[in-house]
């Protein structure tokens, strides 16, 4: 993990550990009650080297077929890259996926039981990341699919342990949602390409942990880490004949065409500094 991904957590932890004296003068802290706030930080995703575009050549809805030439060779033998293509061949290289900042607003409620704090929190915001995968054919040509998160949210449970001075490490997990926007690009000008479900609802789950510190009766700061998996896969591109000759690999399939899809898992991670006003 790069330093700029963990720096927000380090800064928040340092501030939290330095400020317990500003919590309630009695030396005890009460977390019970509702709160609202926001978070800001960094989002990234795992390297998807090894991910491939997938093909359905017989219109059975199963994407495990191979596009072949008239000689029976794999028409996509040049390979793939885990990013956006820079040219028609793998030798041109590809651009890395975009990891970026993100922000979220939240509302929640905590209940304290001795030193144990349990609660629930709902978040929504933006994660400015994009995830591409490119495949290369022997034509030569590239075929590229890209995902971007329009907006995302989650509903999580939290379970923590508070010190008398108001520092609370916790674990968290729950339901995640994202509105995902998909796009397609290629330099193949012969076949036709029709996109379906460009925007899809991606449901999944999230888990992680963090630390929060009360700096006054009504204000807390913290940092948290989340790993999130979204389940996607509705998006597809149907390939038609277009102006391609009869020997075109997409035309000599059992169905006379093909559909293109990609993997159905979209994993992201984030570290964020959090602030909350507590009622």
SEGUDO-42020 format. One line per field, with one value per residue (C-alpha): residue in three letters; y, z, x; residue number from 1. Coordinates in nm, 3 decimals. Example, Ala and Ser with C-alpha at 12.3 -4.5 7.8 and 13.67 -1.06 7.14 Angstrom:
type <- Ala, Ser
py <- -0.450, -0.106
pz <- 0.780, 0.714
px <- 1.230, 1.367
seq <- 1, 2
***
This chain:
type <- Unk, Unk, Unk, Unk, Unk, Unk, Unk, Unk, Unk, Unk, Unk, Unk, Unk, Unk, Unk, Unk, Unk, Unk, Unk, Unk, Unk, Unk, Unk, Unk, Unk, Unk, Unk, Unk, Unk, Unk, Unk, Unk, Unk, Unk, Unk, Unk, Unk, Unk, Unk, Unk, Unk, Unk, Unk, Unk, Unk, Unk, Unk, Unk, Unk, Unk, Unk, Unk, Unk, Unk, Unk, Unk, Unk, Unk, Unk, Unk, Unk, Unk, Unk, Unk, Unk, Unk, Unk, Unk, Unk, Unk, Unk, Unk, Unk, Unk, Unk, Unk, Unk, Unk, Unk, Unk, Unk, Unk, Unk, Unk, Unk, Unk, Unk, Unk, Unk, Unk, Unk, Unk, Unk, Unk, Unk, Unk, Unk, Unk, Unk, Unk, Unk, Unk, Unk, Unk, Unk, Unk, Unk, Unk, Unk, Unk, Unk, Unk, Unk, Unk, Unk, Unk, Unk, Unk, Unk, Unk, Unk, Unk, Unk, Unk, Unk, Unk, Unk, Unk, Unk, Unk, Unk, Unk, Unk, Unk, Unk, Unk, Unk, Unk, Unk, Unk, Unk, Unk, Unk, Unk, Unk, Unk, Unk, Unk, Unk, Unk, Unk, Unk, Unk, Unk, Unk, Unk, Unk, Unk, Unk, Unk, Unk, Unk, Unk, Unk, Unk, Unk, Unk, Unk, Unk, Unk, Unk, Unk, Unk, Unk, Unk, Unk, Unk, Unk, Unk, Unk, Unk, Unk, Unk, Unk, Unk, Unk, Unk, Unk, Unk, Unk, Unk, Unk, Unk, Unk, Unk, Unk, Unk, Unk, Unk, Unk, Unk, Unk, Unk, Unk, Unk, Unk, Unk, Unk, Unk, Unk, Unk, Unk, Unk, Unk, Unk, Unk, Unk, Unk, Unk, Unk, Unk, Unk, Unk, Unk, Unk, Unk, Unk, Unk, Unk, Unk, Unk, Unk, Unk, Unk, Unk, Unk, Unk, Unk, Unk, Unk, Unk, Unk, Unk, Unk, Unk, Unk, Unk, Unk, Unk, Unk, Unk, Unk, Unk, Unk, Unk, Unk, Unk, Unk, Unk, Unk, Unk, Unk, Unk, Unk, Unk, Unk, Unk, Unk, Unk, Unk, Unk, Unk, Unk, Unk, Unk, Unk, Unk, Unk, Unk
py <- 0.000, 0.334, 0.600, 0.843, 0.584, 0.545, 0.902, 1.011, 0.734, 0.823, 1.190, 1.119, 0.866, 1.108, 1.381, 1.144, 1.018, 1.373, 1.504, 1.280, 1.552, 1.767, 1.509, 1.530, 1.662, 1.383, 1.130, 0.929, 0.958, 0.884, 0.786, 0.722, 0.926, 1.029, 1.197, 1.340, 1.415, 1.356, 1.189, 1.254, 1.029, 0.802, 0.514, 0.246, -0.096, -0.418, -0.479, -0.667, -0.811, -1.143, -1.030, -1.099, -0.999, -1.293, -1.404, -1.573, -1.705, -1.923, -1.684, -1.912, -1.640, -1.815, -1.622, -1.902, -1.928, -1.859, -1.638, -1.826, -1.749, -1.949, -2.174, -2.246, -2.033, -1.814, -1.470, -1.308, -1.485, -1.162, -1.130, -0.871, -0.586, -0.461, -0.105, 0.109, 0.028, 0.274, 0.109, -0.188, -0.430, -0.525, -0.377, -0.028, -0.083, 0.032, 0.301, 0.210, 0.219, 0.545, 0.553, 0.881, 1.082, 1.032, 1.186, 1.074, 1.212, 1.000, 0.975, 0.727, 0.630, 0.474, 0.304, 0.255, -0.043, 0.012, 0.024, -0.136, 0.086, -0.056, 0.137, 0.173, 0.424, 0.505, 0.673, 0.809, 0.996, 0.978, 0.766, 0.906, 0.582, 0.396, 0.035, -0.080, -0.405, -0.442, -0.742, -0.763, -0.951, -1.069, -0.813, -0.621, -0.439, -0.356, -0.396, -0.203, -0.201, 0.060, 0.092, 0.412, 0.466, 0.738, 0.736, 0.484, 0.423, 0.172, 0.076, -0.060, -0.188, -0.078, -0.239, -0.063, -0.038, 0.304, 0.422, 0.651, 0.941, 0.888, 0.695, 0.417, 0.159, -0.035, -0.291, -0.240, -0.412, -0.422, -0.370, -0.170, -0.018, 0.167, 0.308, 0.189, 0.347, 0.128, 0.222, 0.045, 0.144, -0.028, 0.055, -0.217, -0.016, -0.317, -0.485, -0.315, -0.284, -0.232, -0.168, -0.283, -0.188, 0.089, 0.192, -0.089, -0.126, -0.292, -0.444, -0.597, -0.585, -0.391, -0.449, -0.280, -0.090, 0.237, 0.458, 0.755, 1.006, 1.253, 1.596, 1.750, 1.642, 1.711, 1.656, 1.355, 1.283, 0.958, 0.749, 0.433, 0.170, -0.015, -0.302, -0.329, -0.584, -0.492, -0.762, -0.646, -0.821, -0.703, -0.485, -0.641, -0.544, -0.730, -0.759, -0.762, -0.812, -0.446, -0.417, -0.707, -0.983, -1.328, -1.461, -1.220, -1.414, -1.253, -1.368, -1.734, -1.811, -2.056, -1.763, -1.544, -1.287, -1.258, -1.084, -0.943, -0.923, -0.893, -1.020, -0.985, -0.862, -0.501, -0.460, -0.125, -0.007, 0.327, 0.513, 0.820, 1.081, 1.125, 1.407, 1.389, 1.627, 1.443, 1.544
pz <- 0.000, -0.098, 0.164, 0.021, 0.082, 0.453, 0.531, 0.610, 0.868, 1.024, 1.050, 1.202, 1.447, 1.561, 1.617, 1.793, 2.030, 2.104, 2.190, 2.451, 2.710, 2.526, 2.584, 2.879, 3.187, 3.401, 3.226, 3.093, 2.749, 2.637, 2.272, 2.283, 2.037, 1.671, 1.462, 1.114, 0.934, 0.638, 0.523, 0.269, 0.149, -0.117, -0.318, -0.506, -0.658, -0.694, -1.001, -1.254, -1.452, -1.582, -1.627, -1.975, -2.184, -2.221, -2.526, -2.594, -2.951, -2.945, -2.768, -2.468, -2.215, -2.101, -2.158, -2.193, -2.571, -2.800, -3.107, -3.382, -3.728, -4.040, -3.964, -3.612, -3.436, -3.139, -3.286, -2.952, -2.898, -2.861, -2.506, -2.267, -2.039, -1.713, -1.828, -2.128, -2.457, -2.608, -2.949, -3.154, -3.020, -2.675, -2.771, -2.752, -2.382, -2.179, -1.927, -1.561, -1.392, -1.220, -0.840, -0.697, -0.410, -0.279, -0.032, 0.156, 0.388, 0.672, 0.935, 1.221, 1.571, 1.851, 2.174, 2.456, 2.693, 2.945, 2.737, 2.434, 2.163, 1.899, 1.620, 1.260, 0.997, 0.641, 0.390, 0.035, -0.186, -0.481, -0.565, -0.869, -0.992, -1.324, -1.407, -1.762, -1.928, -2.292, -2.522, -2.849, -3.166, -3.447, -3.688, -3.515, -3.302, -2.940, -2.751, -2.426, -2.148, -1.871, -1.546, -1.348, -1.023, -1.062, -0.690, -0.409, -0.063, 0.219, 0.530, 0.799, 1.156, 1.389, 1.704, 1.911, 2.247, 2.406, 2.653, 2.939, 2.755, 2.443, 2.194, 2.021, 1.783, 1.598, 1.333, 1.076, 0.788, 0.591, 0.262, -0.025, -0.342, -0.644, -0.963, -1.220, -1.564, -1.838, -2.174, -2.471, -2.721, -3.019, -3.338, -3.524, -3.780, -3.969, -3.724, -3.548, -3.167, -2.960, -2.585, -2.328, -1.959, -1.974, -1.628, -1.381, -1.015, -0.835, -0.496, -0.268, 0.077, 0.263, 0.573, 0.757, 1.070, 1.212, 1.515, 1.635, 1.909, 2.083, 2.101, 2.270, 2.381, 2.035, 1.797, 1.700, 1.444, 1.313, 1.029, 0.873, 0.613, 0.398, 0.152, -0.078, -0.337, -0.589, -0.794, -1.155, -1.490, -1.662, -1.910, -2.249, -2.604, -2.894, -3.205, -3.544, -3.903, -3.995, -4.314, -4.223, -4.482, -4.442, -4.314, -4.019, -3.692, -3.536, -3.831, -3.846, -3.491, -3.432, -3.388, -3.661, -3.402, -3.046, -2.713, -2.505, -2.124, -1.851, -1.495, -1.250, -0.948, -0.888, -0.575, -0.426, -0.111, 0.066, 0.356, 0.480, 0.753, 0.922, 1.118, 1.301, 1.490, 1.770, 1.918
px <- 0.000, 0.147, 0.221, -0.034, -0.305, -0.232, -0.130, -0.491, -0.521, -0.186, -0.275, -0.614, -0.473, -0.204, -0.460, -0.699, -0.432, -0.325, -0.671, -0.843, -0.787, -1.038, -1.313, -1.546, -1.371, -1.512, -1.284, -1.579, -1.733, -2.087, -2.126, -2.500, -2.703, -2.737, -2.469, -2.409, -2.087, -1.861, -1.543, -1.271, -0.992, -0.850, -1.001, -0.813, -0.870, -0.680, -0.469, -0.680, -0.391, -0.517, -0.877, -1.010, -1.306, -1.541, -1.737, -2.071, -2.076, -2.390, -2.632, -2.682, -2.596, -2.278, -1.957, -1.703, -1.663, -1.366, -1.374, -1.191, -1.058, -1.145, -0.846, -0.972, -0.708, -0.795, -0.870, -0.778, -0.447, -0.241, -0.371, -0.507, -0.405, -0.552, -0.611, -0.709, -0.535, -0.287, -0.294, -0.407, -0.144, -0.014, 0.324, 0.168, 0.102, -0.196, -0.285, -0.323, -0.662, -0.750, -0.730, -0.857, -0.997, -1.347, -1.588, -1.899, -2.163, -2.299, -2.569, -2.567, -2.663, -2.455, -2.556, -2.307, -2.309, -2.032, -1.715, -1.882, -2.033, -2.267, -2.428, -2.534, -2.425, -2.539, -2.306, -2.336, -2.094, -1.854, -1.549, -1.369, -1.213, -1.226, -1.144, -1.062, -0.967, -0.856, -0.836, -0.642, -0.734, -0.509, -0.665, -0.490, -0.749, -0.820, -1.148, -1.180, -1.441, -1.434, -1.629, -1.675, -1.861, -2.123, -2.202, -2.185, -2.322, -2.333, -2.528, -2.298, -2.306, -2.025, -1.891, -1.627, -1.455, -1.416, -1.154, -1.264, -1.099, -1.307, -1.093, -1.286, -1.135, -1.405, -1.484, -1.757, -1.936, -2.257, -2.437, -2.283, -2.431, -2.292, -2.437, -2.181, -2.138, -1.988, -1.837, -1.679, -1.410, -1.247, -1.059, -1.251, -1.451, -1.586, -1.824, -2.115, -2.120, -2.436, -2.416, -2.672, -2.709, -2.449, -2.565, -2.614, -2.700, -2.412, -2.493, -2.236, -2.083, -1.819, -1.605, -1.322, -1.238, -1.119, -1.075, -1.276, -1.200, -1.428, -1.266, -1.572, -1.919, -2.057, -1.767, -1.557, -1.287, -1.145, -1.015, -1.147, -1.056, -1.312, -1.278, -1.581, -1.692, -1.960, -2.134, -2.167, -2.202, -2.525, -2.334, -2.264, -2.175, -2.337, -2.120, -2.292, -2.179, -2.153, -1.948, -1.717, -1.660, -1.811, -1.477, -1.476, -1.428, -1.735, -1.949, -1.846, -1.964, -2.253, -2.496, -2.347, -2.240, -2.116, -2.168, -1.882, -1.881, -1.619, -1.573, -1.861, -1.660, -1.554, -1.338, -1.240, -1.063, -1.062, -0.904, -1.085, -1.063, -1.401, -1.565, -1.898, -2.125, -2.302, -2.634
seq <- 1, 2, 3, 4, 5, 6, 7, 8, 9, 10, 11, 12, 13, 14, 15, 16, 17, 18, 19, 20, 21, 22, 23, 24, 25, 26, 27, 28, 29, 30, 31, 32, 33, 34, 35, 36, 37, 38, 39, 40, 41, 42, 43, 44, 45, 46, 47, 48, 49, 50, 51, 52, 53, 54, 55, 56, 57, 58, 59, 60, 61, 62, 63, 64, 65, 66, 67, 68, 69, 70, 71, 72, 73, 74, 75, 76, 77, 78, 79, 80, 81, 82, 83, 84, 85, 86, 87, 88, 89, 90, 91, 92, 93, 94, 95, 96, 97, 98, 99, 100, 101, 102, 103, 104, 105, 106, 107, 108, 109, 110, 111, 112, 113, 114, 115, 116, 117, 118, 119, 120, 121, 122, 123, 124, 125, 126, 127, 128, 129, 130, 131, 132, 133, 134, 135, 136, 137, 138, 139, 140, 141, 142, 143, 144, 145, 146, 147, 148, 149, 150, 151, 152, 153, 154, 155, 156, 157, 158, 159, 160, 161, 162, 163, 164, 165, 166, 167, 168, 169, 170, 171, 172, 173, 174, 175, 176, 177, 178, 179, 180, 181, 182, 183, 184, 185, 186, 187, 188, 189, 190, 191, 192, 193, 194, 195, 196, 197, 198, 199, 200, 201, 202, 203, 204, 205, 206, 207, 208, 209, 210, 211, 212, 213, 214, 215, 216, 217, 218, 219, 220, 221, 222, 223, 224, 225, 226, 227, 228, 229, 230, 231, 232, 233, 234, 235, 236, 237, 238, 239, 240, 241, 242, 243, 244, 245, 246, 247, 248, 249, 250, 251, 252, 253, 254, 255, 256, 257, 258, 259, 260, 261, 262, 263, 264, 265, 266, 267, 268, 269, 270, 271, 272, 273, 274, 275, 276, 277, 278, 279
***
